[in-house]
Amino acid sequence: MTNLLTTLKMTRRLLTTLVGVVVLTGSVRPYLIEEIQDQGSITIVTRNNPTTYYEDRHGSTGYEYELAKEFAEYLGVELNLLVVSNLKEAMDALKSGKAHMAAAGLTREQTAAYPVTYGPSYSSVSEQIIYRRSNHRPESLQDLQNGRLMVTARSRHASTLRRWQREELPSLSWRESSELEASDLLQMVSDGELDYTLVNSNEFQLMRAYLPNLDVAFTLGELQSVAWALPDRADTTLKEKAFDFFYRPETGALMAELAERFYGHVEQFDYVGAHRFLRQKRRSLPKYQNFFETSAATFGFDWRLLAAMGYQESHWNPRARSFTGVRGIMMLTLRTADELGIENRLDPEQSIYGGSKYLAGLRERLSESVHEPDRTWMALAAYNVGFGHLEDARRLAITMGKNPDLWIDVKDVLPLLSQQRYYKQTRYGYARGQEPVNYVQNIRRYYDVLVWNEEQVVAMNEHPQSHDHGTDVAVTVIPPLL
């Protein structure tokens, strides 16, 4: 009996030990990648800003979003996006298990203080001091001491300045705000509210087309690697999948397309563009003019306005195609074409009819208090940026004491949708708000040219008339180390 009890005790101890080993090693649980595939979705945390994720007229987009969506497809699961405002929230989501990984344009240096591991580095950025081109160009940090310098609080830029202050320049002083991001700070430098700011090179590259009076003074430090971040845990199966994904030739091709789409040159209306427009007017427009005239008569537009819009969208190329899949002269999405009853987006007549019908619908949705020509300009803006973002701008105009029914006021507000202190107040969030302003203004200029040319034919002596015509935030001052 004693031997039996001894044997039972030993067996129980052995089972307890084995259970403990199983718990410690986690071998009773499936691998993380298996969990993700079993539940059919992966949760990725990101940020709502121009370099990662936002919504435009075609829906969700952004460099990191497009990569994350492709990664989810690569895994054969759905993408569940968790959108946060800052680095700490992203890291908390990883630590708490709310997200499997972070795809938020984060650098290894930026997240070094957190318990994370990384996928492969897929791009690099540097930190750049930005100034107004009309001012004296600073050549070193010493030159910044007499100017107004501000960065985002708790950012890598704040850490960089603290390190320089501690190691090289104790007299350096600056201001920080947790309510302002790169787009806000760049706008403030452009407007003369600040003399300098420090931002990532990719952020400035994205914004400089909209703020041409800014330039890079100098670069601080070395290039820093951008990578996806994952919780630092023993199970590396998801990390291994991330490496496999980035090393595929298909992903390399995708990243090249994304780089061109989000960071490529933004064409401006200039003298060269004007000459190209007139050349295309002679060569291409006569082939499609009848379609523009018919659609204009059907939906109550000036055909020359629709023609100007068609040129802005595609340069009157019936086979035009964008990265997002919009096609044809009026660059319709497949979903919009289906809703409009358009069977072939590449057919010029159908495309022009569909784009005109869609524009008319947007014009009809506007409040009755919006009158012409403002009604048409706002409809065009909605065609470009999305109706929701336009309405966000109109509501924001009211809070700023502007008239939401006048394009001259709304076009001043739309660019603010790219600044966090404004877009966080809105329903649809971040938008590249300067684009619809440029879009409408370009169309109006093209339209004026078409009107002028037609009037020249009717009466050579007649000249056309031109149709062109802070929120307070909490700031912390970082004093010198004296």
Secondary structure, DSSP 8 states (H G I E B T S, - for coil): -HHHHHHHHHHHHHHHHHHHHHHHHTTTS--HHHHHHHHTEEEEEEEBBTTTBEEETTEEE-HHHHHHHHHHHHHTSEEEEEEESSHHHHHHHHHHTS-SEE-SS-BTTTTTTSSEEE----EEEEEEEEEETTS----SGGGGTTS-EEEETTSHHHHHHHHHHHHT-TT--EEEETT--HHHHHHHHHTTS-SEEEEEHHHHHHHTTT-TTEEEEEEEEEEEEE--EEE--S--HHHHHHHHHHTSHHHHHHHHHHHHHHHS------HHHHHHHHHHHHHTHHHHHHHHHHHHHHHT--HHHHHHHHHHHHTT-TT-B-TT--BTTTTB-HHHHHHHT-S-TTSHHHHHHHHHHHHHHHHHHS-TT--TTHHHHHHHHHHHH-HHHHHHHHHHHHHTT--TT-HHHHHHHGGGGGSHHHHTTSSS----THHHHHHHHHHHHHHHHHHHHHHHHH-TT--------------EEE----
